[in-house]
Amino acid sequence: MDNVERKKQGQAERLLRCRPQFIGCLIMMYYTNWIMAMTTVVATIVGLILMVVIMGRSQKYFTARQESLGDLNGYIEEMYNGHDIIRISNAEDEVLKKFSSLNQRVKDANFHSQFLGGLMQPLMTFIGNVGYVAVCIVGAALIINGNISFGAITAFLIYTRLFEQPLRQISQSMVQVQSCAAAAERVFDFLEEEEMEDETAKTKQIEKVSGTVEFSHVKFAYPSAPEKEIIHDFSAKVKPGQKVAIVGPTGAGKTTMVNLLMRFFETTGGKILIDGVPTTELTRRNVHDQFGMVLQDTWLFEGTVRENLVYNTQGVTDEQMIRACKACGIHHFISSLPHGYDTVLSDNTAISAGQKQLMTIARAMIQNSPMLILDEATSRSTPVPRSSRSRPWIS
């Protein structure tokens, strides 16, 4: 990538150096003979018009190339992660068929974009040569009429070559410019997403929470479909020390309610209160400090077991960490690892999904927040540790 960046920077510097040359040659051509200067300029304008037309037709292929390449890479990653299911289902032929289709789209977009983009430099060379011939013809006619000397024609031809040189360099850079423009569209789509609310003006904080959580006439619709309300006037109250289980079929909105409580999404109506304080009046950081949370999907990063368990929690002693792991029934497994709690977890580490889930529960216990949320964390028959049963939790 460094070589590519240096190459692009070098091209930009060459174009900047050619700008005085371009202007100087134009002035000298008009000074020498305005008729031949107009001939050169008209030929150049025709070339530029053709280049703009080609760019307009080829840009959609550069955009399609970026989109199809993204689709292909996403499909490869998805199939790689689920290769066991693919083999069990004997779906290799179907996967290869879909891959071939996506790969063909990439090939077609690449062919069209490179073909049309590659036309620009030869086209500018051809137009330059046509202009060169036109200057020779016009110059010969002027010499015959005695309006210009042969030496002036020779000088003018040199000016013509120097005048066209920057335009040829621009045409060489157009393919890279179009590729960058197509890639930038996806970047700017991301940057144009609505930013999170600025919370610097919020001063309310809950220092010592008692554990009262209340949903008061909550309504919610996803931002992508504001007309489709999925939670209608929901109210509930969880008292300190109380254990509440939210039960319902898949897609009923259990995880959505947890996301609203944690302010991953904002309600479209009603309020959510912690100890009587609306969560919208608190900063997200302060809301998150009140909860330990175990999600449906386990998340462990590449690092030691200790780093995964203590993740972003300060002042945790080894005794506290081991006590939490024993309560979760994971201490024996960790002790059997080659380096115990200092074993580095990676893709090559033999660890089951259930053991990963127990580690995330131990992580939440070590965090020791006032309230605990288990978002279907026990769906794999994972036992809830006894030491966590004294705290309020929502599942």
C-alpha positions in Angstrom: 0.0 0.0 0.0 2.9 2.4 0.7 4.2 1.9 -2.9 0.8 2.6 -4.3 0.4 5.8 -2.2 3.9 6.9 -3.2 3.1 6.3 -6.9 -0.1 8.3 -6.7 1.7 11.1 -4.9 4.4 11.1 -7.6 1.7 11.4 -10.3 0.1 14.3 -8.5 3.4 16.1 -8.2 4.2 15.6 -11.9 0.8 17.1 -12.8 1.5 20.1 -10.6 4.9 20.6 -12.2 3.3 20.4 -15.7 0.8 23.2 -15.0 3.2 26.1 -15.7 4.4 24.3 -18.8 0.8 23.9 -20.1 0.0 27.6 -19.6 3.3 28.8 -21.0 2.9 26.7 -24.2 -0.6 28.0 -24.7 0.6 31.6 -24.5 3.6 31.0 -26.8 1.3 29.2 -29.4 -1.1 32.1 -29.6 1.9 34.5 -29.7 3.4 32.6 -32.6 0.2 32.1 -34.7 -3.3 32.2 -33.4 -4.8 30.2 -36.3 -2.6 27.1 -35.6 -3.1 27.7 -31.9 -6.9 27.4 -32.4 -6.4 24.3 -34.4 -4.5 22.6 -31.5 -7.0 23.8 -28.9 -10.0 22.6 -30.9 -8.4 19.1 -31.3 -7.6 19.0 -27.6 -11.2 20.0 -26.7 -12.6 17.2 -28.9 -10.3 14.7 -27.1 -11.4 16.0 -23.6 -15.1 15.7 -24.6 -14.6 12.1 -25.7 -12.7 11.4 -22.5 -15.6 12.8 -20.4 -18.1 10.7 -22.4 -16.0 7.6 -21.7 -15.7 8.4 -18.1 -19.4 8.9 -17.7 -20.1 5.5 -19.3 -17.3 3.6 -17.5 -17.9 5.0 -13.9 -20.9 2.7 -13.4 -18.7 -0.3 -14.1 -16.1 0.9 -11.5 -18.9 1.2 -9.0 -20.2 -2.2 -9.9 -16.7 -3.6 -9.6 -16.4 -2.4 -6.0 -19.9 -3.7 -5.1 -19.5 -7.1 -6.7 -16.1 -7.5 -5.1 -17.6 -6.7 -1.7 -20.4 -9.2 -2.3 -17.9 -11.9 -3.3 -15.6 -11.4 -0.3 -18.6 -11.4 2.1 -19.9 -14.6 0.6 -16.4 -16.3 0.8 -16.2 -15.3 4.5 -19.7 -16.5 5.2 -19.1 -19.9 3.5 -15.7 -20.3 5.2 -17.3 -19.8 8.7 -20.1 -22.2 7.9 -18.1 -24.8 6.0 -19.1 -27.6 8.4 -22.8 -27.0 7.8 -22.2 -26.9 4.1 -20.5 -30.3 4.1 -23.1 -31.9 6.4 -25.9 -30.6 4.1 -24.0 -31.7 0.9 -24.4 -28.2 -0.4 -21.0 -27.9 -2.0 -22.4 -27.8 -5.5 -24.9 -25.1 -4.7 -22.1 -23.0 -3.0 -19.8 -23.4 -6.0 -22.6 -22.4 -8.3 -23.3 -19.2 -6.3 -19.6 -18.5 -6.0 -19.2 -18.8 -9.8 -22.1 -16.4 -10.3 -20.6 -13.8 -8.0 -17.1 -14.3 -9.5 -18.5 -13.8 -13.0 -20.1 -10.5 -11.9 -16.7 -9.4 -10.7 -15.0 -10.5 -13.9 -17.6 -8.7 -16.1 -17.3 -5.5 -14.1 -13.5 -5.6 -14.2 -13.5 -6.2 -17.9 -15.8 -3.3 -18.8 -14.2 -0.9 -16.4 -10.6 -1.7 -17.4 -11.5 -1.8 -21.1 -13.3 1.6 -21.1 -10.7 3.1 -18.7 -7.9 1.9 -20.9 -9.3 3.6 -23.9 -8.6 7.1 -22.6 -4.8 7.2 -22.9 -4.7 5.8 -26.5 -7.6 8.1 -27.4 -5.7 11.2 -26.1 -2.6 10.0 -28.0 -4.7 9.6 -31.2 -6.3 13.0 -30.8 -2.9 14.5 -30.1 -1.5 13.0 -33.3 -4.6 14.2 -35.3 -4.0 17.7 -33.9 -0.3 17.4 -34.8 -1.3 16.5 -38.4 -3.8 19.3 -38.5 -1.2 21.8 -37.4 1.2 20.6 -40.2 -1.5 21.0 -42.8 -2.6 24.5 -41.6 1.1 25.5 -41.3 1.9 24.3 -44.8 -1.0 26.4 -46.1 0.2 29.4 -44.2 3.8 29.0 -45.6 2.5 28.7 -49.1 0.6 32.0 -48.6 3.7 33.5 -47.1 2.0 34.3 -43.7 4.6 32.4 -41.6 8.1 31.1 -41.8 9.3 27.5 -41.7 11.2 28.1 -38.4 8.0 29.3 -36.7 6.2 26.0 -37.8 9.0 24.0 -36.3 8.8 25.9 -33.0 5.0 25.6 -33.0 5.2 21.8 -33.4 7.4 21.6 -30.4 4.9 23.7 -28.4 2.2 21.4 -29.5 3.9 18.3 -28.1 4.7 20.1 -24.8 1.1 21.4 -24.7 -0.4 17.8 -25.0 2.0 16.2 -22.5 0.1 17.2 -19.3 -3.2 16.1 -20.9 -1.8 12.6 -21.6 -0.6 12.4 -18.0 -4.1 13.3 -16.9 -5.6 10.5 -19.1 -3.1 8.0 -17.5 -4.4 8.9 -14.1 -8.1 8.7 -14.9 -8.4 5.0 -14.3 -7.0 5.3 -10.8 -9.2 8.4 -10.1 -12.3 6.5 -11.2 -11.4 3.5 -9.0 -10.9 5.9 -6.0 -14.2 7.6 -6.7 -16.0 4.3 -6.8 -14.4 3.2 -3.5 -15.1 6.6 -1.9 -18.8 6.2 -2.5 -19.0 3.3 -0.1 -16.8 5.2 2.5 -19.0 8.3 2.3 -22.2 6.3 2.6 -20.8 5.1 5.9 -19.7 8.6 7.0 -23.1 10.1 6.2 -24.8 7.8 8.7 -26.4 9.7 11.6 -24.1 10.3 14.5 -24.9 9.5 18.1 -26.3 12.2 20.3 -23.7 14.5 21.9 -24.0 13.8 25.6 -21.4 16.4 27.0 -24.3 18.5 28.4 -25.7 15.7 30.5 -24.7 16.0 34.1 -27.0 13.5 35.8 -25.4 10.3 37.1 -26.4 7.4 39.3 -23.7 6.7 41.8 -25.3 4.2 44.1 -28.0 2.4 42.3 -30.6 0.4 44.2 -31.8 -1.6 41.2 -35.3 -0.4 40.3 -35.8 -0.6 36.6 -39.1 0.5 35.0 -40.5 0.5 31.5 -43.2 3.1 31.3 -45.5 2.9 28.2 -42.5 2.1 25.9 -42.9 2.1 22.1 -40.3 1.3 19.6 -39.8 1.0 15.8 -36.5 0.4 14.1 -35.0 3.5 12.4 -34.9 1.5 9.1 -38.7 1.0 9.3 -40.2 3.8 11.4 -43.7 3.0 10.2 -43.6 -0.6 11.6 -43.9 -0.4 15.4 -42.8 -3.6 17.0 -43.3 -2.7 20.7 -46.6 -1.2 21.6 -47.2 0.6 24.9 -45.1 -1.8 27.1 -44.9 -1.3 30.8 -43.1 -3.3 33.5 -41.3 -2.7 36.8 -38.4 -4.7 38.2 -37.7 -4.1 41.9 -34.4 -4.3 43.7 -33.3 -7.9 44.2 -36.0 -9.3 42.0 -35.4 -11.8 39.2 -37.4 -11.4 36.1 -37.5 -13.7 33.0 -38.8 -12.3 29.8 -40.3 -15.3 27.9 -41.6 -15.4 24.4 -41.1 -17.0 20.9 -38.2 -16.1 18.7 -38.6 -12.6 17.3 -41.0 -11.5 20.0 -38.6 -8.6 21.0 -36.8 -10.0 24.0 -33.4 -8.9 22.9 -34.8 -5.6 21.6 -36.0 -4.7 25.0 -32.6 -5.4 26.4 -31.1 -3.2 23.7 -33.5 -0.4 24.6 -32.6 -0.7 28.3 -28.8 -0.5 27.4 -29.6 2.4 25.0 -28.2 0.6 22.0 -31.4 2.0 20.4 -33.6 4.9 21.6 -37.3 4.4 22.3 -39.8 6.1 20.0 -42.3 6.6 22.8 -42.5 6.3 26.6 -39.6 6.1 29.1 -37.2 3.6 30.7 -36.2 4.6 34.2 -33.4 3.4 36.6 -34.1 4.4 40.2 -36.7 6.9 38.9 -34.2 8.6 36.5 -35.0 8.4 32.7 -32.1 6.7 30.9 -32.3 9.5 28.3 -31.1 11.9 30.9 -28.1 9.8 31.7 -25.0 9.3 29.6 -24.7 5.9 27.9 -21.5 5.3 29.8 -23.3 5.8 33.1 -26.2 3.4 32.0 -23.7 0.7 31.0 -21.8 1.0 34.3 -25.0 -0.2 36.1 -25.2 -3.5 34.2 -23.2 -6.6 33.6 -24.4 -8.3 30.4 -24.0 -11.7 28.8 -25.1 -11.8 25.2 -26.4 -14.6 23.1 -23.3 -14.7 21.0 -20.0 -15.3 22.9 -17.2 -12.9 22.2 -13.6 -13.7 23.1 -10.7 -11.8 21.6 -7.2 -13.2 20.8 -5.4 -12.8 24.1 -4.8 -14.6 27.4 -7.6 -16.2 29.4 -6.9 -13.6 32.1 -7.2 -10.7 29.7 -10.5 -12.0 28.4 -11.9 -12.5 31.9 -10.7 -9.2 33.4 -11.6 -7.2 30.3 -11.6 -3.5 31.0 -12.2 -4.1 34.8 -9.7 -2.4 37.0 -8.2 -3.7 40.3 -9.2 -7.3 39.9 -7.1 -9.7 42.0 -6.3 -13.3 41.1 -8.4 -14.5 44.0 -11.5 -12.7 42.7 -11.0 -14.0 39.2 -10.5 -17.6 40.4 -13.5 -17.3 42.7 -15.7 -16.2 39.8 -14.4 -19.0 37.6 -15.0 -21.6 40.3 -18.6 -20.4 40.7 -19.1 -20.8 37.0 -17.5 -24.3 36.9 -14.8 -23.2 34.5 -11.8 -23.1 36.8 -10.9 -26.8 36.3 -10.9 -26.4 32.5 -8.7 -23.3 32.6 -6.3 -25.0 35.0 -5.9 -27.9 32.5 -4.8 -25.5 29.7 -1.1 -25.5 28.9 -0.4 -22.2 30.7 -3.5 -21.9 32.9 -4.9 -18.4 33.0 -2.0 -17.1 30.9 -2.9 -19.4 27.9 -3.4 -17.4 24.8 -6.8 -18.0 23.2 -6.8 -18.2 19.4 -8.5 -20.1 16.6 -6.2 -23.1 17.3 -7.2 -23.3 21.0 -9.5 -26.3 21.7 -12.4 -24.6 23.5 -16.1 -25.5 23.1 -19.0 -23.1 22.7 -20.3 -23.9 26.1 -16.9 -23.1 27.7 -16.8 -19.8 25.9 -20.2 -19.0 27.2 -19.1 -19.8 30.8 -16.1 -17.5 30.3 -18.4 -14.6 29.3 -20.6 -15.3 32.4 -17.4 -15.3 34.6 -16.4 -12.0 32.9 -19.8 -10.5 33.9 -19.4 -11.7 37.5 -15.9 -10.2 37.7 -17.3 -6.9 36.5 -19.7 -7.1 39.5 -22.2 -4.5 38.3 -25.3 -3.7 40.4 -27.6 -5.5 37.9 -27.0 -8.5 35.6 -28.6 -9.2 32.2 -28.5 -12.7 30.7 -29.7 -12.5 27.1 -30.4 -16.2 26.6 -26.9 -16.9 27.9 -28.2 -20.1 29.5 -29.7 -21.5 26.3 -26.8 -24.0 26.0 -27.8 -25.6 29.4 -25.2 -23.4 31.1 -25.8 -23.2 34.9 -26.4 -19.8 36.5 -23.8 -19.4 39.2 -25.1 -19.3 42.7 -23.2 -16.2 43.6 -25.1 -14.2 40.9 -28.5 -15.3 42.1 -28.5 -12.7 44.9 -28.4 -9.9 42.3 -31.2 -8.5 40.2 -31.1 -9.8 36.7 -33.1 -9.9 33.6 -33.1 -12.7 31.1 
